[in-house]
Amino acid sequence: MNPPILLYNTLGRKKEPLRTEQPDRVTMYVCGPTVYNFAHIGNARPAVVFDVLARLLRHDYREVVYARNFTDVDDKINAAAATEGVPIGTITGRYIDAYHEDMRALGVLTPDLEPRVTEHIPAIIDLIRELIDRGHAYIEQEHVLFHVPSYPAYGQLSGRRIEDMLAGARVEVAPYKRDPMDFVLWKPSTPEQPGWDSPWGRGRPGWHVECSAMIGQHLGHTIDIHGGGQDLIFPHHENEIAQGTCAHGALYCRTWVHNSFVTVDGQKMSKSLGNVLLVRDLLAKAPGEAFRLALLSTHYRRPLDWNAQRLADARQTLVRFYTSLAKVEHVAISPDTAPDPEVLEALRNDLNVPGALTRLHVLRVQLDEAATDAARAQAKSRLLASAGLLGLLQQAPAAAMEILAPSAWALSLSTARVRELLAERELARQNRDFVRSDVLRDELEAAGFIVEDTLKGMVVRPARKEPA
C-alpha cells in the first residue's frame, strides 16, 4: 500500500491525509474557465497544478475520476454573443477549442469528464426543485434564491462571519431577497437572452448552482476532492457547500484544495493595468514546457509572481535536463520503472513540486555520472518516470532542444554523442554500408550539423552559429 497523500484542506485549515469513499477510487472536481475569451495565466495555473495532482492520484489509485467543467452560459458570454450577433454556442465553442489547444501546449492532460453547464439544465432544475422542497430556497419575482440563514453552517469554508461576508461579497442588492446574503439559483431571461423553460418560467441558472448539479450528476452527492483558485473560496465554493449539503443531507466534499493567485511583476492582474497575460501570447514567446515549469516553480499555495526571469530560468533548466538526456538518447529505458521514492514523497506531501524538482536535479546528476550503459539505462528510466509525474521531460531531446535552444542543442551533441555517431558512420563507410552511412548523416543533420566527406575524412560543424 502506498503512503497516504497529504493535502492542505481549506475546510480544516491544515494538511490532512486524503480520505476517499472507496479505498481504490478517488473523485476530483475542479472549477474550469468561463469561456468568453482566451485563457490567461491565472486560468493556466490551476489547470497545471491539478493536472499534476491527477497524475499523482493515478499513480497511487486504481481508479481516478477527474472532472473539470466549462461554464458556457454567463452574462459575459451573453454580452460577447450580442456584440458579434451570434448564438452563445459560437462564442463558447470558439474559446473551448482555444482552451484545449492552449492546455495541450502546456502538457495538461484532458480530464476524464468536461461537463458543460448548457448540457445539464435538467439536473440544475432538479437540484433547485429539491432545495425548494426542503425549505432552503424560495421563489420571488421569477427568481429562485437560496436562503442562507436556512443553513447555519454557512461560512465554515471561508472562515468568515456574516458581517465580513456582507462586506466582502459580490452581493447583488435586490428587493426580492429575504436576506442580503441570499443568492440566485435561477433568474429570468429576456427574449434576447439565452434561456430554458423551467417550473419558474423561462430563465437561466445562477453561477453557483451549476457546479453542484454537475457534480451530483457525474460524481455523486459526496466527492473526495474539490479544487480551484483561491478566489473561488468565497462566495462560489461556500455556496456550493450550502446547496449540495442542503439538497442531499450529506457531506458535500471531503477535501478542498485551492491554488494561490498569480501576479505579474508584483502587481495583481487587471484589465485596467493592461497586464492580463494570455496563454497563447506567452506560448508565442516560449515553449509550452518552459511555461509549465515556470508555473510549477512556486508551491501551489503560495502566490506566483510571473516575470520574464522566471520563464528564462525555466527554459534554461529544461536545456540542462535535455542536454543530459541527449547524451544517452541511444540508451533504452525500462518502461515499468517506478518513480523515485523521494520525488513521490515530496508530491505526497501537499504536492511539494519545488521539492520534487530539487530531487530531479539530483537524478540528472546521477545520470551524468553513470559509468555503464546499464547504469545509464537505470538512471534515465528513473529520471523520466519521476519527471512524468510533473508532466515534464517527455519529449525526444532533439525535438525539445530544437525549440528550447537550437544552438544549445548543437552544442549538446558536439562531444561524446557526436563522436559516437561519427565513429559509427565511419565504420559503416568502411564496410561499404552506404545506406546506414546516409541514415547517420541524416541524424546528424537533423540535430543541426553539416557533415562533409573529405580526403582526410569526415568534417562536422554546426549548421547554425552561436548568437553573438
Secondary structure as GFF3:
##gff-version 3
##sequence-region A 1 468
A	DSSP	beta_strand	6	9	.	.	.	ID=ss1
A	DSSP	beta_strand	14	17	.	.	.	ID=ss2
A	DSSP	beta_strand	25	30	.	.	.	ID=ss3
A	DSSP	alpha_helix	41	60	.	.	.	ID=ss4
A	DSSP	beta_strand	63	68	.	.	.	ID=ss5
A	DSSP	alpha_helix	75	84	.	.	.	ID=ss6
A	DSSP	alpha_helix	88	105	.	.	.	ID=ss7
A	DSSP	three_ten_helix	117	119	.	.	.	ID=ss8
A	DSSP	alpha_helix	121	133	.	.	.	ID=ss9
A	DSSP	beta_strand	137	140	.	.	.	ID=ss10
A	DSSP	beta_strand	143	146	.	.	.	ID=ss11
A	DSSP	three_ten_helix	148	150	.	.	.	ID=ss12
A	DSSP	alpha_helix	162	168	.	.	.	ID=ss13
A	DSSP	beta_strand	183	188	.	.	.	ID=ss14
A	DSSP	beta_strand	203	205	.	.	.	ID=ss15
A	DSSP	alpha_helix	207	218	.	.	.	ID=ss16
A	DSSP	beta_strand	223	229	.	.	.	ID=ss17
A	DSSP	three_ten_helix	230	232	.	.	.	ID=ss18
A	DSSP	pi_helix	233	237	.	.	.	ID=ss19
A	DSSP	alpha_helix	238	248	.	.	.	ID=ss20
A	DSSP	beta_strand	253	259	.	.	.	ID=ss21
A	DSSP	beta_strand	262	264	.	.	.	ID=ss22
A	DSSP	beta_strand	267	268	.	.	.	ID=ss23
A	DSSP	alpha_helix	279	283	.	.	.	ID=ss24
A	DSSP	alpha_helix	288	296	.	.	.	ID=ss25
A	DSSP	beta_strand	304	306	.	.	.	ID=ss26
A	DSSP	alpha_helix	308	327	.	.	.	ID=ss27
A	DSSP	alpha_helix	341	348	.	.	.	ID=ss28
A	DSSP	alpha_helix	353	369	.	.	.	ID=ss29
A	DSSP	alpha_helix	373	388	.	.	.	ID=ss30
A	DSSP	alpha_helix	397	404	.	.	.	ID=ss31
A	DSSP	alpha_helix	406	412	.	.	.	ID=ss32
A	DSSP	alpha_helix	416	430	.	.	.	ID=ss33
A	DSSP	alpha_helix	434	446	.	.	.	ID=ss34
A	DSSP	beta_strand	449	454	.	.	.	ID=ss35
A	DSSP	beta_strand	457	462	.	.	.	ID=ss36
###
